[in-house]
Amino acid sequence: MPPAKKRTRSYDSAKIRPAVLAQFRQVRDAVATLTPEQLARPTRLGDWTVRELAVHLSMVLGSVVRYLDAPEPPKHEVPLLDWPFATESAAAQVDEDVRELVAGAGLDELFATTLARIEEALPAAPDDRLVPSRFGAMTLGDFMVTRTVELIVHTDDLNAAVPGLDVPYERQAVAACTRLLADALAVKAPGGSTEVRVPPYAVVQCVEGLRHTRGTPPNVVETDPLTWIRLATGRAGWRAELDAGTVRASGERADLGALLPVMS
């Protein structure tokens, strides 16, 4: 895991929490419309069908409730910027948990129960409350930011698996997701020679080399938020997006292909 730099970006809980809940409700409403045939469709997540993906989306908030029900850990262990690099280590356990839930309650019940419990538990919990994530103790405020990544990335997986579904993307959730993944790139490839722009949400400098100080940077990468999120999580390929024109890159140090994905 790359060492996390000192966290400099702050996230407004008054925006993050409503955005997470709003995105979850949109997913719930969309999943409720799916037919058995649609739920059986394949996804881009290995051998998961849409049903497994939907169950995982319910777990994104279900984990918040489960952690709030657990005793508070004694000390803070995981900074926010360590989280993107830790997620791959939990893939096997996540798969096991999803398959266990698939065999249990129906999707409507699962989403309804999860939403009711989170709406009851979250308002009274302060941002600095520690929660026992899979990777170690995090603050609730940081953990809620990670929920924006999980929800936006997997909402996009859901839309890709079911043509025409078009679940909306909550703006504040997309913003937080974009920023966290951009900051993670800067941790993975520290430096100041390349500027990565994801308007209107994030600008970071990364990659070793001569640091840019003024004027137009010599090495620039620019793309839109959803393309960046797909690149950063391995849903899209660097070369394919360059060829499609969704990524614009200029300068000898502007090739990020070897640094992507940031999180998988």
Secondary structure, DSSP 4 states (H G I P E B T S, - for coil): -PPPPPP-----HHHHHHHHHHHHHHHHHHHTT--HHHHTSB-SSTT-BHHHHHHHHHHHHHHHHHHHHSPPPSS----GGGHHHHGGGGHHHHHHHHHHHHTSS-HHHHHHHHHHHHHHHSTTS-TT-EEEETTEEEEHHHHHHHHHHHHHHHHHHHHHHSTT------HHHHHHHHHHHHHHHHHHS--SSEEEEETTTEEEEESSSSPP-SSS-SSEEEE-HHHHHHHHTTSS-HHHHHHHTSEEEESTT---GGG--S--
